[in-house]
Each structure stands twice: as structure tokens, then as C-alpha cells.
Amino acid sequence: MGEVLTTMKIMPESPEEDLEAIKATIESSMPEGAKIHDIAEEPIAFGLVAIILNFITEDGEGGSESVEEMVSAIDGVASIEITGVGRLM
């Protein structure tokens, strides 16, 4: 099996959310079998900033589901969206 790079856009509940706290929670709570490739910020509008999470999982059924569930459960996260999936060579 190969590895898959998944890109997730994480929207905070408001511009006042502590993005550093959300990123720290993601870093400390990554499920087994998933590893962070990169975390960045993307300005959206009116002071709202999204977190862009790139993470690597093994190619297989339900590969990103555990990460999606973990991120969705973090306080201050309004929504998540998978914006890209690609196989690593």
C-alpha cells in the first residue's frame, strides 16, 4: 500500500478563536497511522482565518476518517472540508 496526502480546510467558529490552541490540539491528538505534513493559515474575509492541514495516511478504506472526526470534535472548530487527496509516490 502507498501513502495518501490529504488537504483539509478547518474553519474556526469566529475570528476570535485561538488558532494556535486549535493547531496545538491537532498536533497532540493525531490518530495512530496519521502524521502531519504541514499546517498553514489562509485568510478568508473579515478577519476570519482558516487552518489548512496537510496530513499523510496509509492508502486504504477510511484513511482520513479518524482525523476528520478528531478535528471536528475540537472546541472552536465550526467546520472542516477535504479540499484535496493525492497519492504519494
Secondary structure, 3 states (H helix, E strand, C coil): CCEEEEEEEEEECCCCCCHHHHHHHHHHHCCCCEEEEEEEEEEEECCEEEEEEEEEEECCCCCCHHHHHHHHCCCCEEEEEEEEEEEEC
